[in-house]
Amino acid sequence: MSTIMDFEPAVAKNMVVEFKGATYNINSSDIVDFLQACETFMSIHGNDFEIMIQTISDTIIDNSNPEMTMGVLGPQLKFLREVGYLLSGLVSNIE
């Protein structure tokens, strides 16, 4: 795997990665958009992403509280939506 970075002073804008014969463009602006979106409904510091994922997983797997309110579920569902946007836009195949 090789990596080529396009830099502005102290800010990576674009990264091209080759993996298993395919070339991918990784867009850092999608990462910034993801962080900004998540920050509107949750803390994004430390291991907060890992905690959110574990909370969602535990809720779904254990069905811990069938009377859980949308006030509690809302941030979890928004986080999943933002992760989906991030993953779909983060890496694009260059052909």
Buried (B, 14 or more C-beta within 10 A) or exposed (E): EEEEEEEEEEEEEBBBBEEEEEEBBBBBEBBEBBEEBBEEBBEBEEEEBEEBBEBBEEBEEEEEEEEEEEEEEEBBEBBEEBBEBBEEBBBEEEE
